[in-house]
Amino acid sequence: MNFLGLNAIFHDPAAALVVDGEVVAAAEEERFSRRKHGKRPVPFSAWELPEQAAAWCLKQAGLRPEDLDAVAYSYDPALVRPGQQGLDERWEDLRTTYAHRAPAFLATALPGLDPAQVRYVPHHVAHAASAGLAAPYRNSAVLVCDGRGEAVSHLAGRYLDGELDILATQELPHSLGLMYEEVTEHLGFLRSSDEYKVMAMASYGEPRFLGELRELIHTTGDGGFRVEPINWGGYAKALGRGEEWSADHADLAASVQKRLEEVLLDLARWLHERTGERYLTMAGGVALNCVANTRLLAEGPFEEIWVQPAAGDAGTALGGALHLAQAAGEPAAPMPGADLGRGWTDEELASWLEVARVPYERPADLAAAVAAELAADRIVAWFQGRSEYGPRALGRRSLLAHPGRAANTERLNDVKGREQFRPIAPMVLAERAGEIFERGPVPSPYMLFVHDVRPEWRERIPAVVHVDGTARIQTVDRADDPLMARTLEEFEARTGIPVVVNTSLNTAGRPMVDDPRDALECFGSAPVDLLVLGPYLIRRGQVFAS
């Protein structure tokens, strides 16, 4: 059976396709439209659908809209409670109206689709399915935490043989995700977009406001929590976009981050007491907070934690499709990886280069050639295989660099146009990770946890060590990515360092590179030394030779 899942109501519109219980394709609309996050999460944009992502998913599987058994829409307007606190009181009815009309909109976007095939899947159930049904466990506790869904901001439950048992939810206006969005905006960043910048800034501060925040943000002992109104200006003045931040701002970020971690720990302990499960699966935008995830694993009661790599709203497209498949009697297979997006053959990539009239070469040993350039301290734009689903670059659409040069942190942030306080991440073979990093889980293929860098390695790989001595690592499995594994080995043979810098292939405010045109445009506009496009290597000096 064929199930298409769609996320459209807030931000990060996306589509995912599940065929006979297997995840076949998943992609975010931003990778096609080139609009970061696809759209802003306002009621006026609720009608916008991931049309290009959905059409591509069907094309990838050779299906037509009429071949679909059902379409999951990851929001149920029947659950919205008019006038409830925490909603956009002036315009929420507009969002709800658009959701009610989504089946007709979808039939227009996907000609041949019967509107009766559209099924509403509650937002947090879709999040839960993206974790509990996609994880490598048959049974698990599941924790969902984000800004908001229809009327709640949190779900706690368990999956037993594919069936979800909801144990607790938290009604709006209380929301950890919205609270974190508020402080994001107060610190001069874009809410529903830049929350990870607050997490990075937190490492520069001290949690000196933690005691006061504990009074305002607290659990209730029944699987829920309360977030009282907070006067952020009482801790630090509001910042405008691009204004310089001070110690007060860093301390506020540190205090909010610590309180978030403490509340999540309380919620996880409550959930474990009621389920006794060994494994916890997580989704929702808050689950992208890798610092909190690491503390949950280190101090919480669960043996293992698996976080959906597309934990934000994009992942509800996948969760919705998996939920419908499970309900139809087709148990979901574990998610095969995050590389679920578009890919091109070597011949297609060569055609792109020929049309662009770009000089290129095809090294006999690509891994060795790239490792030599990295060892010479050159920045490499890396484009391989199918693109990633979710916000992390995982060796498919990445910028690579030498981690042993401390200046490369600033250099890469300049290349990308980012704030200099933001860290860059290391990539390492899974079997070598324990030599260099500690505390966090290994393997860690999705960059969703932080690890302490062992003291003896901090001076050897300074570019990837954050101010607090941690790194958000990605481990590489040689069976899943033999080319990257060989590149890491070749780099170590030249430098003695088994780690390479890996950050996303994009510049500030733009989505990650997805297709070959994006890669060529990024290469042309950013000071990157080489572009590796499949088996082909393009040198900046040759492309821009005078």
PLY file of the C-alpha trace (Angstrom):
ply
format ascii 1.0
element vertex 546
property float x
property float y
property float z
element edge 545
property int vertex1
property int vertex2
end_header
0.00 0.00 0.00
1.10 3.57 -0.70
0.85 6.35 1.88
1.91 9.95 1.34
2.45 12.16 4.37
2.37 15.95 4.28
3.29 18.68 6.73
1.96 22.10 5.80
0.20 23.93 8.62
3.01 25.78 10.41
6.58 25.79 9.07
8.97 23.36 7.38
6.45 21.97 4.87
7.53 18.53 3.73
6.37 15.31 2.09
7.22 11.68 2.75
6.23 8.44 1.05
5.84 5.04 2.69
5.30 2.03 0.41
4.47 -1.38 1.91
5.73 -0.18 5.29
9.08 1.05 3.93
10.19 4.67 3.88
10.89 5.36 0.20
11.38 9.12 0.05
11.15 12.23 2.21
12.00 15.83 1.40
11.39 19.35 2.63
9.82 21.95 0.39
12.58 24.46 1.17
15.04 22.35 -0.81
12.94 22.94 -3.93
11.61 26.46 -3.34
14.91 27.75 -1.84
12.96 29.56 0.90
14.44 28.82 4.33
11.98 26.71 6.33
9.62 26.82 3.35
7.49 29.58 4.86
6.89 31.49 8.07
4.56 29.85 10.64
1.73 32.39 10.38
-1.96 31.65 9.68
-1.77 33.45 6.34
0.68 30.82 5.02
-1.27 27.78 6.19
-2.69 27.20 2.71
0.79 26.71 1.19
1.47 23.04 0.47
4.70 21.13 -0.17
3.67 20.66 -3.80
7.15 20.17 -5.23
8.28 17.81 -2.47
5.11 15.74 -2.82
5.40 15.53 -6.60
9.03 14.46 -6.30
8.22 11.74 -3.73
5.65 10.24 -6.09
8.02 10.47 -9.06
10.78 8.79 -7.05
8.52 5.75 -6.57
6.98 5.85 -10.05
3.53 6.56 -8.63
0.66 8.84 -9.58
-1.68 10.56 -7.11
-4.42 8.09 -7.95
-2.11 5.26 -6.85
-2.16 6.47 -3.25
-4.20 4.57 -0.70
-4.33 7.58 1.60
-2.67 10.91 2.31
-1.83 11.97 5.87
-2.19 15.65 6.75
-0.36 16.18 10.04
-2.87 18.46 11.74
-6.46 17.84 12.76
-8.55 21.03 12.76
-11.29 19.26 14.72
-9.00 19.36 17.78
-8.60 23.14 17.76
-10.45 24.82 20.62
-11.57 28.31 19.61
-10.53 30.96 22.09
-7.99 28.74 23.83
-5.02 30.60 25.28
-1.80 30.18 23.36
-3.44 30.42 19.96
-3.30 33.39 17.62
-6.68 34.77 18.69
-7.07 37.20 15.79
-6.29 34.80 12.96
-6.48 31.23 14.28
-9.81 30.73 12.56
-8.08 31.40 9.25
-5.53 28.64 9.91
-8.33 26.27 10.89
-10.32 27.13 7.77
-7.33 26.37 5.56
-6.83 23.05 7.34
-10.47 22.10 6.80
-10.07 22.83 3.09
-6.74 21.04 2.75
-8.23 18.00 0.94
-9.51 20.24 -1.87
-6.23 22.16 -2.00
-4.33 18.87 -2.24
-6.53 17.57 -5.02
-5.64 20.71 -6.98
-1.93 20.42 -6.21
-1.85 16.69 -7.06
-4.22 16.20 -10.01
-5.86 12.81 -9.84
-5.96 12.66 -6.05
-9.37 11.92 -4.56
-9.94 14.44 -1.71
-11.64 11.66 0.23
-8.24 9.96 0.52
-6.91 12.71 2.82
-6.78 11.75 6.49
-6.15 14.15 9.35
-3.49 12.88 11.77
-3.15 14.88 15.02
0.04 16.90 14.99
1.64 15.32 18.05
0.57 11.81 17.04
2.40 12.40 13.75
5.47 13.56 15.68
5.23 10.50 17.94
4.97 8.14 14.96
8.02 9.72 13.34
9.96 8.62 16.41
8.34 5.49 17.78
7.57 3.85 14.43
10.78 4.91 12.63
13.18 3.94 15.43
15.06 0.61 15.53
12.93 -0.56 18.50
9.59 -2.32 18.36
8.59 -0.98 21.78
9.60 2.32 23.34
8.50 5.23 25.44
7.94 8.30 23.31
8.32 11.96 24.24
7.17 14.79 21.97
7.78 18.42 22.84
7.49 21.43 20.54
5.87 24.84 20.25
2.30 23.80 19.64
-0.02 21.56 17.72
-3.78 21.95 17.58
-4.37 22.53 21.30
-1.39 20.99 23.11
2.39 21.36 23.12
3.53 18.00 24.47
2.75 14.29 24.33
4.11 11.47 26.44
3.29 7.85 25.70
4.56 4.47 24.66
4.56 2.29 21.57
3.74 -1.38 22.09
3.85 -3.49 18.95
3.21 -0.43 16.83
0.26 0.90 18.85
0.50 4.28 20.57
-0.79 4.62 24.13
-0.97 8.31 25.07
-0.26 8.79 28.77
-0.10 12.58 29.08
-0.43 15.77 27.08
0.03 19.42 27.99
-2.61 21.95 26.99
-1.70 25.38 25.70
-0.73 28.07 26.55
1.93 26.15 28.47
4.69 25.29 26.04
8.42 24.70 26.39
8.86 25.23 22.67
7.05 28.57 22.62
9.00 29.64 25.71
12.26 28.91 23.91
10.97 30.73 20.83
10.22 33.79 22.96
13.73 34.00 24.36
15.11 33.41 20.86
13.27 36.50 19.65
14.26 38.48 22.75
17.93 37.75 22.02
17.64 39.20 18.53
17.19 36.00 16.52
14.37 34.78 14.31
11.85 32.71 16.26
10.76 29.35 14.86
14.12 29.31 13.08
17.14 30.31 15.17
16.56 28.50 18.46
19.81 26.57 17.99
21.68 29.89 18.25
20.38 30.30 21.80
21.69 26.81 22.62
25.12 27.80 21.26
25.12 31.14 23.12
24.25 29.37 26.37
27.75 27.87 26.53
29.18 31.38 26.92
27.11 32.22 29.99
26.37 31.21 33.56
22.84 30.16 34.61
22.53 32.88 37.23
18.79 33.35 36.59
18.04 29.66 37.06
16.48 30.00 40.51
13.90 32.51 39.30
13.11 30.48 36.19
12.48 27.41 38.34
9.57 29.29 39.90
8.16 30.17 36.48
8.79 26.92 34.56
8.02 23.72 36.46
6.53 20.24 36.12
3.23 19.31 37.73
3.81 15.68 38.72
1.24 14.30 36.28
3.34 14.26 33.12
2.72 17.92 32.39
4.26 21.30 33.19
3.53 24.98 33.58
5.22 27.93 31.89
4.13 31.18 33.49
4.41 34.53 31.65
8.05 35.66 31.76
9.34 39.23 31.64
12.51 38.55 29.64
13.45 42.23 29.79
13.92 41.87 33.53
16.97 39.68 32.86
18.51 41.31 29.78
17.40 44.03 27.40
15.85 42.96 24.12
18.28 42.83 21.22
17.56 43.95 17.68
18.71 41.85 14.75
22.52 41.97 14.59
23.01 43.91 17.84
25.94 42.90 20.04
25.08 40.63 22.93
26.47 40.95 26.45
27.16 38.69 29.42
23.56 39.24 30.55
22.27 37.81 27.30
24.58 34.79 27.49
23.54 34.23 31.11
19.88 34.38 30.15
20.47 31.83 27.37
22.37 29.58 29.82
19.60 29.85 32.41
16.81 29.00 29.95
18.83 26.12 28.53
19.48 24.62 31.97
15.85 24.95 33.00
14.71 23.29 29.79
17.05 20.38 30.51
15.76 20.03 34.07
12.11 19.99 33.01
12.77 17.44 30.28
14.53 15.24 32.82
11.49 15.42 35.10
9.18 14.52 32.22
11.40 11.61 31.17
11.55 10.23 34.72
7.76 10.43 35.03
7.38 8.62 31.72
9.83 5.90 32.70
8.04 5.29 35.99
4.82 4.62 34.08
6.22 2.52 31.26
9.37 0.81 32.51
10.64 0.90 28.93
14.35 0.65 28.24
14.26 2.92 25.20
13.06 6.47 24.73
12.23 7.87 21.30
11.85 11.60 20.77
10.50 14.10 18.26
9.23 17.66 18.15
11.36 20.75 17.67
12.65 20.65 21.25
14.23 17.26 20.47
16.68 19.05 18.17
18.30 20.50 21.31
21.29 18.18 21.35
22.64 19.52 24.66
19.38 18.60 26.39
19.34 15.20 24.66
22.79 14.42 26.01
21.83 15.31 29.55
18.67 13.19 29.24
20.79 10.21 28.28
23.46 10.84 30.92
21.17 11.52 33.87
17.82 10.09 32.83
16.46 6.58 33.42
16.47 5.25 29.84
19.24 2.98 28.52
19.08 4.39 25.01
17.54 7.44 23.33
16.72 7.63 19.63
15.81 11.03 18.19
14.13 11.46 14.82
16.69 13.30 12.61
13.84 15.39 11.17
12.47 16.03 14.66
10.93 19.38 13.73
7.64 19.79 11.92
9.06 18.40 8.66
9.18 15.01 10.38
5.42 14.96 10.87
5.07 14.23 7.16
6.94 10.98 7.70
5.13 10.29 10.96
1.74 10.80 9.37
2.51 8.34 6.57
3.88 5.77 9.03
0.82 6.17 11.25
-1.54 5.43 8.36
0.55 2.45 7.25
0.51 0.99 10.76
-3.25 1.55 11.05
-3.73 -0.28 7.74
-1.93 -3.34 9.07
1.47 -2.68 7.50
4.01 -2.53 10.35
6.62 0.12 9.67
10.22 -0.87 9.03
12.86 1.16 10.88
13.93 4.30 9.09
16.89 3.33 6.85
18.76 6.62 7.34
18.35 10.33 6.76
19.45 10.28 3.11
15.91 10.15 1.76
15.94 13.11 -0.63
17.01 13.72 -4.21
20.05 12.12 -5.85
21.62 12.00 -9.31
23.59 9.48 -11.34
27.19 10.16 -12.33
26.03 10.71 -15.91
23.43 13.26 -14.84
25.98 15.14 -12.76
28.43 15.24 -15.67
25.67 16.64 -17.85
25.10 19.46 -15.36
28.79 20.32 -15.47
28.88 20.26 -19.25
25.88 22.57 -19.51
27.49 24.94 -16.98
30.75 24.80 -18.96
32.70 24.15 -15.79
36.13 22.46 -16.05
36.24 19.32 -13.95
38.24 16.15 -13.41
37.46 12.63 -12.27
40.24 11.44 -9.94
41.07 7.76 -9.95
40.95 7.82 -6.14
38.48 10.51 -5.07
38.93 9.89 -1.34
42.69 10.31 -1.56
42.40 13.42 -3.74
39.96 15.10 -1.36
41.96 14.13 1.72
45.06 15.70 0.20
43.19 18.98 -0.34
41.81 18.93 3.20
45.27 18.23 4.59
46.48 21.29 2.67
43.85 23.33 4.59
41.44 23.82 1.72
37.68 24.01 2.18
35.72 21.39 0.24
32.06 21.55 -0.76
30.89 17.92 -0.70
27.85 16.75 -2.71
27.20 12.99 -2.62
24.21 10.67 -2.91
20.71 11.51 -1.79
20.17 14.66 0.27
19.39 14.64 3.95
15.91 14.83 5.49
16.05 17.19 8.45
18.23 20.15 9.41
21.60 18.43 9.83
24.27 17.97 7.16
25.31 14.33 7.43
27.90 13.90 4.71
25.62 14.28 1.73
25.52 18.08 1.42
28.44 19.27 3.56
31.34 21.66 3.83
34.50 19.86 4.93
37.67 21.32 6.43
40.75 20.61 8.54
39.86 20.45 12.28
43.43 20.98 13.42
43.48 24.65 12.39
41.86 26.79 15.09
41.28 29.59 12.58
38.95 27.36 10.56
36.06 28.01 12.95
36.09 31.70 12.10
36.94 30.96 8.49
33.94 28.69 7.96
31.59 31.02 9.82
32.78 33.75 7.45
32.19 31.49 4.43
28.65 30.81 5.64
27.95 34.34 6.92
27.21 33.11 10.45
27.71 34.51 13.92
31.19 33.76 15.24
29.97 32.28 18.53
28.48 29.32 16.68
30.43 26.05 16.69
31.20 23.75 13.79
31.02 19.99 14.06
33.33 16.99 13.65
32.84 13.86 11.59
34.58 10.66 12.70
34.47 6.93 12.01
32.19 5.22 14.53
34.92 2.82 15.66
37.33 5.70 16.33
34.91 8.01 18.15
35.57 6.61 21.62
39.25 7.49 21.40
38.51 11.18 20.94
35.08 11.87 22.44
33.36 10.78 25.62
30.04 11.03 27.52
27.73 11.08 24.50
26.39 7.98 22.72
28.30 6.10 20.03
27.29 5.60 17.30
25.75 9.04 16.81
24.94 9.21 13.09
22.49 12.13 13.16
24.33 14.89 15.11
21.68 14.98 17.83
23.89 14.71 20.91
26.98 16.52 22.16
30.12 14.78 23.38
32.94 15.93 25.59
36.21 16.16 23.68
38.87 14.23 25.57
41.43 16.66 27.05
44.34 15.20 25.08
42.52 15.91 21.81
41.27 19.45 22.42
44.44 21.11 21.18
44.69 18.72 18.23
41.22 19.48 16.83
40.52 23.03 18.07
38.26 24.01 15.18
35.51 21.65 16.34
35.78 22.18 20.11
33.08 24.50 21.46
33.87 26.96 24.24
32.59 24.46 26.83
34.86 21.65 25.59
32.13 19.76 23.73
31.45 18.83 20.12
28.29 17.74 18.31
29.73 14.77 16.48
28.56 12.71 13.56
29.81 9.15 13.46
30.31 7.47 10.09
29.56 3.80 9.50
31.81 2.47 6.76
29.07 0.10 5.57
26.64 3.00 5.09
29.12 5.51 3.66
32.28 3.81 2.37
33.48 6.87 0.44
33.41 9.15 3.47
35.00 6.41 5.59
37.89 6.15 3.14
38.24 9.93 3.02
38.56 10.04 6.79
41.19 7.29 6.68
43.14 9.03 3.93
43.01 12.31 5.85
44.35 10.60 8.98
47.16 9.03 6.95
48.28 12.54 5.97
47.66 14.41 9.24
47.41 11.89 12.07
43.90 13.21 12.78
40.92 10.86 12.24
38.41 13.75 12.27
37.15 16.16 9.60
35.06 19.30 10.03
31.51 18.82 8.73
29.04 21.70 8.49
26.07 22.22 6.21
26.57 23.18 2.57
24.75 26.52 2.51
25.18 30.16 3.42
23.30 32.12 6.09
19.56 32.39 5.59
19.46 29.87 2.76
18.42 26.22 2.79
20.98 23.50 2.43
22.15 22.84 -1.11
20.01 20.12 -2.66
20.46 19.82 -6.43
23.55 20.31 -8.66
22.50 23.82 -9.64
22.37 24.81 -5.96
25.84 23.35 -5.49
27.30 25.26 -8.42
25.65 28.52 -7.33
26.94 28.14 -3.77
30.42 27.27 -5.05
30.37 30.32 -7.29
29.34 32.75 -4.56
31.19 31.48 -1.48
34.98 31.32 -0.98
35.19 27.54 -1.18
38.30 25.96 -2.72
36.84 22.80 -4.25
33.50 21.32 -5.15
33.14 17.55 -5.15
30.04 16.67 -7.16
29.65 12.90 -7.11
32.87 11.48 -8.58
33.89 14.82 -10.08
36.22 17.43 -8.62
35.98 21.11 -9.57
38.79 23.47 -8.54
38.07 27.11 -7.85
41.32 28.23 -9.42
40.40 26.59 -12.72
36.80 27.83 -12.77
37.76 31.41 -12.02
41.11 31.52 -13.82
41.73 34.98 -15.22
0 1
1 2
2 3
3 4
4 5
5 6
6 7
7 8
8 9
9 10
10 11
11 12
12 13
13 14
14 15
15 16
16 17
17 18
18 19
19 20
20 21
21 22
22 23
23 24
24 25
25 26
26 27
27 28
28 29
29 30
30 31
31 32
32 33
33 34
34 35
35 36
36 37
37 38
38 39
39 40
40 41
41 42
42 43
43 44
44 45
45 46
46 47
47 48
48 49
49 50
50 51
51 52
52 53
53 54
54 55
55 56
56 57
57 58
58 59
59 60
60 61
61 62
62 63
63 64
64 65
65 66
66 67
67 68
68 69
69 70
70 71
71 72
72 73
73 74
74 75
75 76
76 77
77 78
78 79
79 80
80 81
81 82
82 83
83 84
84 85
85 86
86 87
87 88
88 89
89 90
90 91
91 92
92 93
93 94
94 95
95 96
96 97
97 98
98 99
99 100
100 101
101 102
102 103
103 104
104 105
105 106
106 107
107 108
108 109
109 110
110 111
111 112
112 113
113 114
114 115
115 116
116 117
117 118
118 119
119 120
120 121
121 122
122 123
123 124
124 125
125 126
126 127
127 128
128 129
129 130
130 131
131 132
132 133
133 134
134 135
135 136
136 137
137 138
138 139
139 140
140 141
141 142
142 143
143 144
144 145
145 146
146 147
147 148
148 149
149 150
150 151
151 152
152 153
153 154
154 155
155 156
156 157
157 158
158 159
159 160
160 161
161 162
162 163
163 164
164 165
165 166
166 167
167 168
168 169
169 170
170 171
171 172
172 173
173 174
174 175
175 176
176 177
177 178
178 179
179 180
180 181
181 182
182 183
183 184
184 185
185 186
186 187
187 188
188 189
189 190
190 191
191 192
192 193
193 194
194 195
195 196
196 197
197 198
198 199
199 200
200 201
201 202
202 203
203 204
204 205
205 206
206 207
207 208
208 209
209 210
210 211
211 212
212 213
213 214
214 215
215 216
216 217
217 218
218 219
219 220
220 221
221 222
222 223
223 224
224 225
225 226
226 227
227 228
228 229
229 230
230 231
231 232
232 233
233 234
234 235
235 236
236 237
237 238
238 239
239 240
240 241
241 242
242 243
243 244
244 245
245 246
246 247
247 248
248 249
249 250
250 251
251 252
252 253
253 254
254 255
255 256
256 257
257 258
258 259
259 260
260 261
261 262
262 263
263 264
264 265
265 266
266 267
267 268
268 269
269 270
270 271
271 272
272 273
273 274
274 275
275 276
276 277
277 278
278 279
279 280
280 281
281 282
282 283
283 284
284 285
285 286
286 287
287 288
288 289
289 290
290 291
291 292
292 293
293 294
294 295
295 296
296 297
297 298
298 299
299 300
300 301
301 302
302 303
303 304
304 305
305 306
306 307
307 308
308 309
309 310
310 311
311 312
312 313
313 314
314 315
315 316
316 317
317 318
318 319
319 320
320 321
321 322
322 323
323 324
324 325
325 326
326 327
327 328
328 329
329 330
330 331
331 332
332 333
333 334
334 335
335 336
336 337
337 338
338 339
339 340
340 341
341 342
342 343
343 344
344 345
345 346
346 347
347 348
348 349
349 350
350 351
351 352
352 353
353 354
354 355
355 356
356 357
357 358
358 359
359 360
360 361
361 362
362 363
363 364
364 365
365 366
366 367
367 368
368 369
369 370
370 371
371 372
372 373
373 374
374 375
375 376
376 377
377 378
378 379
379 380
380 381
381 382
382 383
383 384
384 385
385 386
386 387
387 388
388 389
389 390
390 391
391 392
392 393
393 394
394 395
395 396
396 397
397 398
398 399
399 400
400 401
401 402
402 403
403 404
404 405
405 406
406 407
407 408
408 409
409 410
410 411
411 412
412 413
413 414
414 415
415 416
416 417
417 418
418 419
419 420
420 421
421 422
422 423
423 424
424 425
425 426
426 427
427 428
428 429
429 430
430 431
431 432
432 433
433 434
434 435
435 436
436 437
437 438
438 439
439 440
440 441
441 442
442 443
443 444
444 445
445 446
446 447
447 448
448 449
449 450
450 451
451 452
452 453
453 454
454 455
455 456
456 457
457 458
458 459
459 460
460 461
461 462
462 463
463 464
464 465
465 466
466 467
467 468
468 469
469 470
470 471
471 472
472 473
473 474
474 475
475 476
476 477
477 478
478 479
479 480
480 481
481 482
482 483
483 484
484 485
485 486
486 487
487 488
488 489
489 490
490 491
491 492
492 493
493 494
494 495
495 496
496 497
497 498
498 499
499 500
500 501
501 502
502 503
503 504
504 505
505 506
506 507
507 508
508 509
509 510
510 511
511 512
512 513
513 514
514 515
515 516
516 517
517 518
518 519
519 520
520 521
521 522
522 523
523 524
524 525
525 526
526 527
527 528
528 529
529 530
530 531
531 532
532 533
533 534
534 535
535 536
536 537
537 538
538 539
539 540
540 541
541 542
542 543
543 544
544 545
